[in-house]
Amino acid sequence: MFDLKFTRANAYIAANWDGFIDRESGIMGYTVLIGLTECKDEVHADHDPHKHLFDMSQWTLSAMISPIPAPYTKLPDGQYFVTVRALNDVKYGGPLVTTVCHSTPLTVDNSKPEIYDIYGIEYDEDLPLLKASHVSGDPHSRLVYNDLCLGHSARDCDEMDWKRMDYSPDIQYAVKLTDGVRIWVKIKAINGVDRRKIGVADQAIIVDNTPPIAGQVLDGSVQGTDMQFTKEYQKLCSNWRHFYDQESGISMYMVGASSERNFNNTDIANTTEISRQTHTTSQQKVAAISDGVTVDLTELESGEVFDGVQTGFIDLQFFPSTAKVGTQWRGYHDPESGIQQYGVQVEVSNNNTEDYEVVREWVTFPKETDSIEWVNFHLHHKDHVKVKLKTTNAALNSIINETSGVVVDLTPADLVSLGDGSVLKEDKTFQSDVTSLSSNLEFIDEESGLDHFKVQIYQHHEGVRSQVIPAIYGEWLNLGTDVSINRYTQTGLSLHQGGVYSMRVGAVNKAGFVAAFETDGVVIDTTPPVVSICCQYIRVEYTV
């Protein structure tokens, strides 16, 4: 007799029994009932397994019920209970029945088990011993085995083939793993009807017996920058790069501070854990030391900053461009830690107001820079442009200076009057002087004011127009910085009789715009007038 607890067969139900006796009248027969609970017959009622046999000597004391009446033609997964009734062979009064209800169910199970999670993977390379835990289950036939395999990917068992183990949620297996190779833990759950499910760990493990590769330790809080000086006297900052471990990665960093160069003595600050991740191997360590930092608490020595990039460090007050903004500086110095970088910021206000708006945030330039000019702004007439310069030393101390500001002027000077001759607002047509040429002039500029005047003298003689002052065509003669003059006389000339001479005057405002106008010219006449006497004759005719 065999008591089967789990089966995948769902088209029939089998049962066997033994030990029923009746010493008085003997056994007349047996019936088998199948129910969903003990002593019930919802699935099948009173099946006689021996009714087709001629003699009790042919009884097998077993039954196979097939087909099963609807709706249980195909048994769904679940528990089914067998009940056996033995009838004695009483001739008169009817047989007596003994019913035995089997309390252990027969479970039909055609579903795979479930593996919900694989976790807690640990490896002790000293023993060596691999540990892993898993959450698995089967609601019908329970788990019987959990096989273990190790692979170099999630799809193979190249490190270790399947090993059979009795079911336990916590697995331990003695195995030597290959160093430096990703190893994936796989668990196969096997239930009571030999249905199987394979689960793979979310992450591989790596056995790593080598320390990390040391990188660079840098002073300062700016990543990738090694500071030689610092302005902080109550804290020390450090950054590092290029530490790596190709097998297991970096688990954590420990940082300390020392007063001795290139010596691993943490007398200023003990080692502090910076970051940590969970790893499955014993941790190996490597140490690296920075080259140190010097404390610099003094400010920089300020220099000068100018609007514009004019040669000679001229500070512009007006500018004629809507696209250009430039600045230059000199004289900045730090005797302790030196200049590390410059930063430039541009602010603009409209219509002569003090409401400045940042139009270009800080742009950093190397310490060798002493000027910068951009040509991609969009300014307007009368905009006030101010440039701020941030100078930073190697200790990251910084000072900010700003220019006096420059005004955008897009209009040239206005002409009031211009004429030949030295008398203001009069225009001569002729002159007899052949050694000098004069013109009177009057200009105004309400935005930026006048900066200087310049002139050219042209000659038109015998049908040819040419420039005589300056001698090089296109050049100008600068009249100096006195913008209050209203007349100008050029001496030392050699003017030709009958020639027409004009003066071209350029009024340059402080933004650099030129308003150029030319007189209509004077005619050189050195000869007196010629007087002609004409005689009138009268003819008289007489007729006789």
Buried (B, 14 or more C-beta within 10 A) or exposed (E): EEEEEBBBBBEEBBBBBEEBEBEEEEBBBBBBBBBBEEEBBBBBBEBBBBEEEEEEEEEEBBBBBEEBEEEBEEBEBBBBBBBBBBBBBBEEEEBBEEEBBBEEBBBBBBBBBBBEEBEEBEBEBEEEBBBBBBEBBBEBBBBBBBBBBBBBEEEEBBBBEEBEBEBEEEBEBEBEBEEEBBBBBBBBBBBBBEBEBEBBBEEBBBBBEEEBEBBBBBBBBEEEEBBBBBBBEEEBBBBBEEBEBEBBEBBEBEBBBBEEEEEEEBEEEEEEEEEEEEBBBEEBEEEBBBEBBEEBEEEBBBBBBBBBBEEEBEBBBBBBBBEBBBBBBEEBEBEBBBBBBBBBBBBBBBEEEEEBEEBBEEEEBEBEBBBBEBEEBEBEEBBBBBBBBBBBBBBBBBBBBBBEBBBBBBBBBEBEBBBBBBEEEEBBEEBEBBEEBBBBBBBEBEBBBBBBBBBBBBBBBEEEEEBBBBEEEEEBBEBEEEBEEBBBEBEEBEBEEEBBBBBBBBBBBBBBBBBBBBBEBBBBBEEEEEEEEEEEEEEEEEEE
